[in-house]
C-alpha cells in the first residue's frame, strides 16, 4: 500500500500576497482621511470603496491561505485513491486521469488532463505557488505516484 503524501500551504506566498493590498490600503486610508476632512464626498466614497475591496482581499487571503499555512494544513495530497487539491477543493481519482504535466510561467502549475469532461472541464490546473516545496519535485512525485497507481489497476 502506498503512503499518503501531503504538501502544506506555502506561508511565504500567503504573506507576500497580503503585502500588496495592505500597502494600497495604507496609502488609500491616508487619502480617504484627507478627502473626508476636505468634505469631498465623491472622493472619499470612491476611496472608501477601494479600501473595502483591499480589506476584503486581505481577509480572504488571511482566512483561506495564511491560517491554513500557519496551522500546517495540507494544500495538496496524494493518496492511493487520487489527488486532493484543498486549495480549490477538488478531488480527482487516479482512474480519471489521462496525464499529468508541469507548466512553468508566470504562475507555476501542474495540469491534470482528464479522460472525460467533468464539471471542472477536461483539465484541472493546480497552482503550485500556494503549495510549499519545490514545484518541479512536486510534479515529478505526482507523476511517479500516478504511474505506480496506473500499474496497479
N, C-alpha and C positions, 0 to 999 in steps of 0.2 A: 504494500500500500504506500502511496506517495504522500509525503508530508505536505501540509498546508504552508504556503509561503505568503507572508504578509509584509506589505510595504507601507510604512506610515506616511501621514501627511507631511509635507515639507514646511517646516516652521519658517524658514528664511523666505520662501515665496510668499507666505501669508503676510509676514511683516513688511516685506518690500511692497506688496500690492496695497497695503494700508497707508503707506507713506504719502503717495501722490494725492489721494483725496484729502488726507489730513493737512497737507501743505496748502492745497486750494481752499480748504475750509478756514484755515487761519488767515489767509490773505483776504478772502471774501468777507469774513467776520469783521475785520477792521473796516473794510469798505461799507459793510452793512451799517455799522455804528455811525460812520461819518455821514452816510446818506440819511439815516434816520434822524440824526441830530440836526441836519440841514433842512429837514422837512421835505425831502424829495421823495414822494410816495412811490412813484413808478420805479425809481432806482432801488429803493430798499425792498420793494416787492419782488423784483427780479433777482436781486442778490439773495434775498431770504429764501426764494425757491431753489436757487443754486445750492445754498447752504444745506437745505433739507435733503437735496439729492446726494451731496457729499456725505452727510451724516448717515443716510440710508446705505450708501456704499460701504462705509466703514463698519456699520453694524452687521451688514450681510457678510462681509469678509471675516469679521471677528467671530460670528456665530458659526458660519459654515466652513471656515478654513483654519482660523487660528485656534479656536477652542479644541477642535479635533486634533490639531497638531500638538497642542500643549498636553492633552490627555493621552497622547501616543496611540490614537485610534488608527486603524488600517484604512488607507486610501484605496489600495489595490490588493486583492487577494487571489492567489492561485491555489485551487484545491482540486481534489480528484473529480469533482462534478463539473467544474468550469472556472470562469473568471468572474470575480465580483468587483465591479467598479463602484466604490462607495461615494465617489465624488459626484457622479451623475446618477447614482442609484440604479445601476444596470447590472444584471447577472446574465452571463452567457454560458451556455452549456458547451462543452468541448465538441459534442456531436454536431452542433450547429455551425461550427467554424470551418471555413474553407481554407483560409490562410491568415497569417499574422505578419504585418510589415511594419517597418520603422521609417518614419518620415522626420527629417530634420529640416528646420526652417526657423522662422521667427518663433514659432511655438513647436516644441518637440512633441511628437505624438506617436502613439502606437495605433496602427489602423488594423482593425479586425474585419476581414471580409467574411460575410456570412453566406451560407449555402443558399438560403432563401430570403426573400423580402420579409421584414418584420415591421413592427411599429416604429422601430428606430431607423429603418431603411435597410439597404443592402450591405452597408458597412458601418462600423462604430469606431469613432476615433476617441482614444483615451489620451487626454492632455497630461503628459508626464511632468510638466512643470510643477504640478501640485503634489507629486509623489517624491518622497525622499529617496535618494540613491542615484546611481549613475544610469542615465537614460538608456544608453546602448546596452548596458549589462541587464537592465530590467527587461528590455525587449528580447534579448538573446535567451534569458532564462525562461521567459514566457514561451518563446518559440520552441525551446528544448522540451519544456513541460508539455506543450501541445503535441509535439512529435511522439513523445512517450505515451500520451493518452490515446492517440490515434492508433498506435501499435497494439494497444490492449483491447481495442474494440473490434 
